[in-house]
Amino acid sequence: MARVLVVEDHVAIGGAVRTGLSGNGHEVTWAQTGREGLDAIRDSTFELALVDLGLPDLDGTDVCRRIRADQPRCVVVILTARDEEIDVVLGLDAGADDYLTKPFRLAELMARVQAHLRRGAVGASDAVVYRVGDLEVDTAARRVRLAGREISLRAKEFDLLARLASAAGAAVSRTDLMSDVWDEHWFGSTKTLDVHLSALRRRLADTARECGTPAPEIVTLRGRGYRLDGSTTDPATR
């Protein structure tokens, strides 16, 4: 059983989600406005939050930011009728780990929730530092530095980079990335992988420009997956 926050103003959708989650044994708090959602996170701790971007009083991205700031270990999944990639990116940049576009099937939502609850952070229990060129990925501290400058990454961005760095110079398939970073029984679209990879590339490129040091490149291998390119050293184990 997990404690789940649902921030959704649509009565039919919110009611169906609450019923489905409760039927799977979860303890559900349903907030129908953004302010109710913010009150809930002040009063309780949640393992997972489902947040509608189109709330009547607050922008759902602001709610995501507050959840991420107040409860960084909570998995945040945005629910959105906005299927434009820029809207999804804004939601993910606000701290969300994943998204679902409305209308969605309740079975897909339940499977996605279970996948996130099963999945712990990749590398969180490993004391390994991967070095790829001037990039350092510290899995124990969950910190990334390029030429000594720290790069702030969202949870899934860090997990993706750690997975790629663990096999730097080798191809990693989309299937393996979804399995290792999200869940081996992933259900539904893998577009979330593309959005996270795109954001990760931007963060690496922005930091490289700021510090004047080239960052390892995430290369797309059509039909194969991705490869993190850069000179590597053996990972240090603590």
N, C-alpha and C positions, 0 to 999 in steps of 0.2 A: 504494500500500500504506500502511496506517495501523497503528499499534500500538493494539490494543484490549484493554481489561481486561474480563473477564466475571466478575462475582461472583454466583454462582448455586449453591445447594446441591443442587438437584434434578438427579440424574445424567443423566436422559434429556434434560431441557431444556438443561442446560449442554453436554452432548455434542453435541446437534444444533446449537446456536448456534455452538459452536467449529468444528464441521465446516463449517457454512455460511459463516462468516466466513473461515476458512482457504481454502475453495474459491474465494472472491472475492479472494484474494491478500493478505489482512490477516495481520499477525503477532498471534497471540492468546495471552493469558495467562489461564488459567481458575483462579479461586480459588473453593473450595467453602465457605469460611467468611468471615465479616467480617474476622477477624484476618489470614487469608491475603491478603485484598484490601488491607488496610492495609500489610502487609509488601511487597506488590507495588508500591504507589505510592511507598514509600520507596526501592525499588531501581531503578525504571524510570519513564520519562515516557510518558504515553499521550495519544493524540489523542481517544480516546472510551472511555467506561466504561459498561457495562451492569450495573446493580446491582439485585438482587432485594431488595425491602423485607423479606421474611419469612425472614431468615437465622437459622440455629440458635443462634448465639452472640451476635451483636450486632444492634441494630436497623439496618436498611438506611439509615435516614435519617442515623444517625451516620456511617456510611461515606460517604454523599454529602457531608456537611459536611466531612469530612476531605479528601476528594478536591478539593472546591471550594477549601478553604484551602491545600492543598499544591500543587495543579496547577490554577490558575484558568482556564487556557486549554483544559482538557480538557472536551469535551462529555459531560454526564452524562445518561443515559436510565435511568429507573427501570422495573423490571419488577415488576408487582404483581398479586396475585390479589384485592387489596382494591379493589373498584370504587366504594366510597363516595367522594364528592368530597372529604370532609375528609381522607381518607388520601392522595389524590393531591395536595391542597394542601400537606399536611405534607411530602411528598416534594419538591415543587417549592420550598417554602420552605427546605428543607435544601440547596438549591443545584442541583437537577436542572433540565435544560433541557427535558425532554420525558418522556413516560411511555408505556408499553404495558401494557394489561391482559391478564392470562392468562385463558384460553388465546389465543395469538395465532398467526397463520400465519407460518411462517419467511419466506415471500416478503415479507410486510409488514414484518417486522423488518429484512430486508436492504435493502429500499427506504428505510426510515426511516434506517438507518445511513448509507447512501450520500447521502441528502439532507443529513444533518447534516455529513458530511465535505466535501461540495461547498460548503456554505454558510459563508462567512466572516461575521464580525460586521457588521451593517448600520452603515454610516457610520464604520467603524473607520479607514478610510484618508482620510476627509474631514475637513478642518479647518474645521468650520462650527459656529457657536453659534446655536441657535434660541432666540428669546425670545418667550414667550407669556404676556402679563401679567407677573406676578412670577416666572414659571418660566423657568429657563435650562437649556438642554440643550446641553452641550459635547460634540460627537461625537469630537473629537480626544482629549480627556482622558477621555472616557466618564464624565462627571460630570454630575449633575443637582442644581440648587439651587432652592429656593423661598424668595424674599425673603432670599437669602443663606444659608439653612440647607440643608446637603447632605442629599440623600435617597439612601439606599443601595438600589440596585436590582440584581436578578439580571440576567444577561446578556440574556435574551430580553425581560425587562421594559424594559430600557433600549432595546433595538432597536425594540420596539413604540412606545415613547414618542417616540423619535427619528423614526420613520416618520410618526407622527401629527402631530408638531410641524412636520415638513417641509411639511405641507399643512394647517396649522392653519386652521380655519374652513371647510374643504372636506370632503366625504364621502370616506372611503376604504373600499373594499369589503373584505369578508372575504377574497375571492380575492386581492386585491392584498396584503393584510397577510400571508396565508400564503405567497404567492410571494416577497415582499420580505424577510420576517423569517425564514421557514423555508426553503422551496425552491419553485421554480416547478413542479417535478414531484412535489409532495407527495402521498404515498400514505397513505390511511387517514383516521381521524377528525380533525376540526378542534377537538375539545373542548379540546385543549391551549391553543388561542387563547383560549377563554372563561375558562379557569382563570387564565392569565397576565393577561388584562385585568382580571379580578376582583381579583387580588392587586395589580396596578398601581393600580387605583382606591383600594384600601384604603391603600396607602402614601402616595399623594398626599393623601388625606383626613386621615390621621393626622398628617402633617407640617403640613398647613394648620391643624389644631386646635392643634398645639404652638406654632406661631409666630404664630397669630392673623391669618393672611393667607389669603384665598381662593385655592384652586388652580384652574387651568383644568379644565373638566369634560370627561370622555370620554363623549360622548352616543351612545347606541345609536339607530341609524336603521333601523327594522325594514324588512327587505327590501333595504336599501342598504348598511349597514355601520356605520361609526363616524365621529365628527367630534370633534376637539379644539377646544373652544370657549374663547375668551379673546382679549383684544386682542393683536395681534401687531406685531412690528417686523421690519424686513428682517433676515435672518440675517447675522451677521458672519462673514466668511471670513478665515482666518489666512493 
